[in-house]
């Protein structure tokens, strides 16, 4: 289990700790930056970015995560190319540069963001819930919020690298739908 939230560092006792004091603070860190980048490229207009900002600071989102008191060290980039298998057994996880101290449910947010030949999100969710032994309250809503936040930074990153693709726009649009946000993405900037 973790102390703090978000990107991590070692404290004076050598413990790995998050650099943010709350889950909400971490969820909203760099949100303005990501939205400015996305708006700068014209992928979202100012009205859409304002709507997204208001969504992330809304009482609805704060109450959705109000019960979240414990953080954990998570990978945060569970792509197939970051996992070593032997048959059906997972041997190792690679590429820990995106690791954070956060809610384990947020690890599922990257599940649908990689093209694979099987229902990745469904299988990861089934395994997660089987291991946990129960389904957390508001599970789908939490996954949706984490997916939206993940896609906002991935789209900003793709735009800065001049490699925004149709898949990014589709994943972002899906995240808006899951969160009940009526936001349209400008597709003119596709590479």
N, C-alpha and C positions, 0 to 999 in steps of 0.2 A: 504494500500500500504506500501511497505517496503523501508528501507534505507539499502543500501549495498546488498550483495548477499551471499548465502550459509548458512552454519550453523549459528545459531543466538546466541546472548547474549543480555543482557540489558545494555544500555549505562548509563551515569551518570544522565540523565534526566528520566530514567526508560523506555525509548523506546526500543522496540525489533529491533535490527539491525543485518544485515548480517556481517559476519567476513571477507568477501572478497570485494574488491573494484569494481569488474566488473563481469558480467556474464561469460565472457571467463575465467577469473581467477578461478572462482568457478568450471566451467565445467572441467577444467584441474587439479584442486586440487586433490591430491592423485592418479592421473592417473598413474604416474610412479610407485608408490607403488603397485597398483592393478595389473599392467602389470608384475612387478617383481614377485609377488606371483604366478600369472598364469603361467609365464615362468618357475619359480622354480619347479612347479609340472609337467612341460612338457605339459601342456594343449595347449599352443601356443609356437611356436618356436621363436627365436630371430628375424628372418625376419618378421614374423607376428606382433610382438610387435612393431618393428620399423615402420612398415607400419601404425599401429594404432596411434602411437605417431604423426607421420607426418600428418595424417588425422585430428586429433584434433587441430593442430596448423596451418593448411592450411589456405590460404586466402579464400578458398571456405567456410569453416566453419565460419571464422570471418565475412565474408560478409553476410552469412545466418542470423546471429544474430546481424548485425550492427544496425538494427532499434530498438533493444530491449533496452529501456532506463529505464523502470519501473519494479521493483520487487514487489512480493507479498508474504505474509505468506501462505505457502501451506503445506498440510499434507505429501505428498511424499511417502505414503505407503497405498494406497487405496485398501487394500485386503478386501474381504467379511467379514472375521472374525474381521475386525476393524470398521465395520459399524453396527449400531443397527437400525433395521427396525421395523415398525409396518405396516403390509400390504405392500403397495407400497411407503409408506412415510418413509423417512430417519429421524430418531430421533436424532442420535448422531454418532460422529466419535471417536474412541478410538485409543490408541497407537500412541501418537504424538512424539515418540522419534526420528523419522526420519525427522521431520518437518524442513523446510528450508525457507529462503527468496529467491524466485526464480521466474521463468516464470511459470504461471499456466499451460501452455501446457505440462510442464515436469511432472505434476501429471499424465498425460495420459500414460507416459512411463512405469509405473508399471502395467497398466491395463492388458496387455497380459502375465504378469509374474506369474499369479496365475491360477491354474486349477479350472475351474468352469463349470457349466452345461449349460451355455448360452453364446452367443457371447459378452463377457464382453467388449472387446476393442471397438467394433462397438457401443454398447449401451452407453458406457461412452462418446465416441466421439460425438455421436448424441446429447446427453444431454448437453455436453459442448458447442457445436456449437449453439444449440438452445438457451441456456441461454445467450451466447455471442451476438447472433444476426447476426453474419457474420463469414466468414471463413478467418482467418488470412493468409497473404501471406506466401507461402512456408510451409504451415501447416504440410503436411505429411513428408517433409524433416526434419523439426524441431522435430517432434515426433520420427522419426527414429534415429536421433542423440542422443536424450535424452534416447531412449530405449537402444541404444548401450552403452552409459555411465552407465546406470543403471545396465545392465547385466554384465558389466565388474566388478563392485564392488560386485554384487551378486555372481558371479562365484568365485572371490577371497575369499569372505567370506565363501562360501560353501567349497572351497578347504581347507582353514585353519581349518574348523570344520570337515574335513574328511567326507563330505556328499554331494559331487558333484554328481548330478543325471542326467539322460538322459534329463530331462526337462530343466535343466540349459543349457546344451550343445545345445539343439534344439533352445531355446530362443536366445542364443548368436549367433548361426549360422543364425537365422532369422534376427537378428539385423545387422549382417554384410551384408546380402543380401539387406536389406532395404537401407543401406547406400552406396551400390555399391562397397563394399570392397571385394576383392577376397582373403579371409582369411579362412583357414581350421583349424578346431579344432581337436586336438588329442583326440580321444575318449577312449584311453586306461586307463585313470585315473578315469573312472566312478566307483562309489561305487556300 
